[in-house]
Amino acid sequence: MNKLTVTLALLATSSALFVACKKDPVEPTPPTPAANTSEVKVQFNFLHFGSAFDMAETYFDMEGNNIRFTDLRFYASHIELTNDVDVQVAEFPNSKMLVNAAASPSDNLFSLGSMSSPAHVHEAHIQLGLDYDDNHSDPTVEPYPLNVAEMMWSWTSVRKFLRMEGYVDMDNNGSYEVGVDSTFAYHCVGDALVRDTHAHVHQEVVAGSPLTIQVNVDVATLLSNMDLLGNPTAHGEGALNVMAMDSLAASIED
């Protein structure tokens, strides 16, 4: 065998070994996808025995007195969402909302933040009133809704968790006249009046899709233990205020 033949044979062998030893290109590892999140909002709806509540309409208290509201507002805060086995799936401890029956539906729609999804939400747990620090904070430096003058017990002290005012139609003529018809005013004030309530949600949160929680407030339940002619005024944290806050909590539970 001549030198040329030997050289060609060695080159062929080396090429074969090189090809055999060459590794296939390594595919890059795809990045781990970010956790899916969903934006969460809560919508408060005022109802009366299942129908839309209207501030301009006449309603009745437990004694059958015809009444009309001029103001109905309350603070809600610290919303927590749980699943079917009562395990927390989201919490919004900094949520603070002033819910207003005289406002438009869009003004009673509140953004809470985001939660991990997918998930199942069984209940929304809601605090009625405010935490101590928020309740006692300085309204002159706080943003909305902690700076609303009408919700202050006095401008430098604590807030009204529930403000409910209106008229009782004394002569049942269907009109509500200043100086003729009786007025009522319930202002619920005091840290001891904080109440916990809940609304059933029963909703699947699709990965990346928004969630809007519907919370119904039944004004008929709120009025169910009130005699607004016999007990037209309740300011502070007395027995009538305790009853009013308990009734407010019951008006949301369904």
MARVEXDREN-335635 format. One line per 10 residues: their letters; for each residue x, y, z of C-alpha. Coordinates in nm, 3 decimals. Layout:
MARVEXDREN-335635
a	X:Y:Z; ... $
END
This chain:
MARVEXDREN-335635
mnkltvtlal	0.000:0.000:0.000; 0.152:0.330:-0.100; 0.170:0.640:0.116; -0.113:0.814:-0.064; -0.345:0.525:-0.002; -0.251:0.515:0.367; -0.301:0.890:0.404; -0.647:0.882:0.243; -0.748:0.590:0.464; -0.642:0.777:0.778 $
latssalfva	-0.831:1.090:0.673; -1.149:0.891:0.607; -1.120:0.722:0.946; -1.067:1.057:1.123; -1.369:1.211:0.947; -1.587:0.918:1.048; -1.473:0.947:1.409; -1.537:1.322:1.407; -1.888:1.274:1.271; -1.958:0.994:1.521 $
ckkdpveptp	-1.835:1.204:1.814; -2.007:1.527:1.713; -2.306:1.600:1.946; -2.647:1.709:1.827; -2.717:2.078:1.896; -2.870:2.133:2.245; -3.207:2.308:2.240; -3.226:2.599:2.489; -3.447:2.536:2.793; -3.764:2.742:2.758 $
ptpaantsev	-3.813:2.999:3.035; -4.051:2.909:3.315; -4.377:3.094:3.249; -4.469:3.362:3.501; -4.747:3.275:3.744; -5.088:3.359:3.600; -5.271:3.641:3.773; -5.621:3.779:3.748; -5.739:4.130:3.829; -6.012:4.134:4.094 $
kvqfnflhfg	-6.294:4.385:4.140; -6.600:4.393:4.366; -6.939:4.532:4.266; -7.189:4.629:4.537; -7.555:4.619:4.431; -7.838:4.765:4.641; -8.161:4.564:4.628; -8.497:4.556:4.806; -8.654:4.210:4.816; -8.458:4.122:4.503 $
safdmaetyf	-8.551:4.430:4.300; -8.324:4.726:4.232; -8.320:4.975:4.520; -8.407:5.337:4.437; -8.335:5.625:4.673; -8.639:5.812:4.536; -8.884:5.532:4.621; -9.089:5.478:4.937; -9.007:5.176:5.151; -9.121:5.057:5.494 $
dmegnnirft	-8.962:4.958:5.824; -9.056:4.671:6.058; -9.359:4.864:6.187; -9.487:4.939:5.839; -9.390:5.307:5.853; -9.341:5.452:5.507; -8.991:5.592:5.474; -8.763:5.744:5.215; -8.385:5.756:5.234; -8.180:6.068:5.180 $
dlrfyashie	-7.848:5.902:5.261; -7.728:5.543:5.289; -7.353:5.483:5.299; -7.120:5.242:5.476; -6.751:5.151:5.488; -6.631:4.809:5.375; -6.272:4.688:5.396; -6.025:4.398:5.415; -6.172:4.150:5.167; -6.058:3.787:5.174 $
ltndvdvqva	-6.149:3.518:4.919; -6.175:3.150:5.012; -6.240:2.827:4.823; -6.482:2.541:4.891; -6.280:2.410:5.185; -6.240:2.756:5.341; -5.876:2.793:5.233; -5.771:3.148:5.148; -5.701:3.199:4.777; -5.660:3.579:4.789 $
efpnskmlvn	-5.653:3.860:5.044; -5.679:4.235:5.004; -5.605:4.376:5.351; -5.560:4.733:5.228; -5.894:4.756:5.052; -6.110:5.043:5.178; -6.442:5.127:5.014; -6.720:5.376:5.080; -7.032:5.207:4.944; -7.308:5.454:4.855 $
aaaspsdnlf	-7.669:5.366:4.771; -7.712:5.702:4.596; -7.413:5.646:4.367; -7.413:5.496:4.019; -7.322:5.127:3.977; -6.984:5.229:3.835; -6.908:5.423:4.154; -6.982:5.111:4.360; -6.735:4.906:4.154; -6.398:4.884:4.330 $
slgsmsspah	-6.064:4.746:4.214; -5.902:4.523:4.476; -5.580:4.409:4.309; -5.465:4.079:4.158; -5.474:3.713:4.260; -5.310:3.393:4.139; -5.517:3.197:3.890; -5.667:2.960:3.801; -5.861:2.922:4.124; -6.210:2.864:4.259 $
vheahiqlgl	-6.369:3.134:4.475; -6.648:3.013:4.701; -6.692:3.310:4.935; -6.586:3.669:4.976; -6.535:3.766:5.341; -6.587:4.137:5.397; -6.523:4.360:5.696; -6.790:4.623:5.757; -6.625:4.928:5.910; -6.255:5.003:5.930 $
dyddnhsdpt	-5.948:4.879:6.112; -5.845:5.081:6.418; -5.560:5.267:6.246; -5.773:5.367:5.947; -6.065:5.465:6.166; -5.851:5.691:6.385; -5.632:5.836:6.108; -5.619:6.207:6.031; -5.874:6.288:5.757; -5.685:6.603:5.658 $
vepyplnvae	-5.398:6.393:5.519; -5.581:6.077:5.412; -5.698:6.012:5.054; -6.052:5.916:4.958; -6.251:5.746:5.106; -6.104:5.828:5.448; -6.136:6.205:5.399; -6.514:6.234:5.348; -6.641:6.497:5.591; -6.996:6.355:5.613 $
mmwswtsvrk	-6.857:6.023:5.733; -6.662:6.177:6.022; -6.809:6.170:6.372; -6.623:6.495:6.411; -6.360:6.624:6.172; -6.070:6.525:6.398; -6.190:6.195:6.542; -6.337:5.867:6.416; -6.560:5.773:6.125; -6.920:5.662:6.088 $
flrmegyvdm	-6.920:5.300:5.974; -7.284:5.334:5.868; -7.467:5.658:5.785; -7.840:5.620:5.726; -8.076:5.919:5.706; -8.419:5.998:5.567; -8.785:6.079:5.634; -9.081:5.898:5.783; -9.410:5.985:5.610; -9.614:6.093:5.913 $
dnngsyevgv	-9.946:6.146:5.733; -9.897:5.874:5.471; -9.968:6.115:5.186; -9.671:5.995:4.981; -9.478:6.318:5.012; -9.186:6.393:5.242; -9.183:6.748:5.370; -8.933:6.926:5.590; -9.103:7.036:5.913; -9.404:6.812:5.851 $
dstfayhcvg	-9.264:6.461:5.835; -9.033:6.306:6.092; -8.668:6.253:6.009; -8.443:5.962:6.108; -8.066:5.944:6.139; -7.854:5.642:6.234; -7.481:5.711:6.264; -7.289:5.402:6.375; -6.958:5.499:6.534; -6.703:5.297:6.732 $
dalvrdthah	-6.439:5.030:6.684; -6.657:4.771:6.859; -6.910:4.801:6.575; -6.685:4.638:6.313; -6.870:4.341:6.168; -6.764:4.050:5.947; -6.993:3.931:5.671; -6.962:3.722:5.359; -7.108:3.684:5.013; -7.125:3.361:4.816 $
vhqevvagsp	-6.936:3.379:4.487; -6.912:3.023:4.345; -6.699:3.129:4.053; -6.406:2.977:3.867; -6.122:3.219:3.807; -5.979:3.144:3.462; -5.605:3.190:3.431; -5.531:3.546:3.333; -5.898:3.649:3.312; -6.050:3.919:3.538 $
ltiqvnvdva	-6.288:3.841:3.822; -6.571:4.070:3.934; -6.738:3.969:4.260; -7.104:4.063:4.292; -7.211:4.162:4.645; -7.580:4.229:4.701; -7.704:4.453:4.982; -8.070:4.385:5.065; -8.212:4.705:5.215; -8.527:4.515:5.322 $
tllsnmdllg	-8.309:4.307:5.557; -8.135:4.621:5.683; -8.475:4.767:5.778; -8.625:4.446:5.914; -8.553:4.525:6.283; -8.600:4.902:6.275; -8.884:5.121:6.396; -8.779:5.452:6.247; -9.078:5.642:6.386; -9.045:5.510:6.740 $
nptahgegal	-8.663:5.517:6.735; -8.565:5.783:6.483; -8.217:5.861:6.613; -7.920:5.643:6.702; -7.576:5.803:6.724; -7.269:5.625:6.857; -7.240:5.259:6.953; -7.553:5.199:7.160; -7.799:4.911:7.131; -7.972:5.055:6.822 $
nvmamdslaa	-7.636:5.102:6.651; -7.537:4.745:6.734; -7.866:4.628:6.583; -7.812:4.841:6.271; -7.463:4.700:6.208; -7.585:4.345:6.269; -7.866:4.407:6.021; -7.621:4.547:5.768; -7.409:4.233:5.799; -7.720:4.016:5.754 $
sied	-7.826:4.216:5.449; -7.516:4.097:5.264; -7.508:3.732:5.372; -7.698:3.514:5.127 $
END
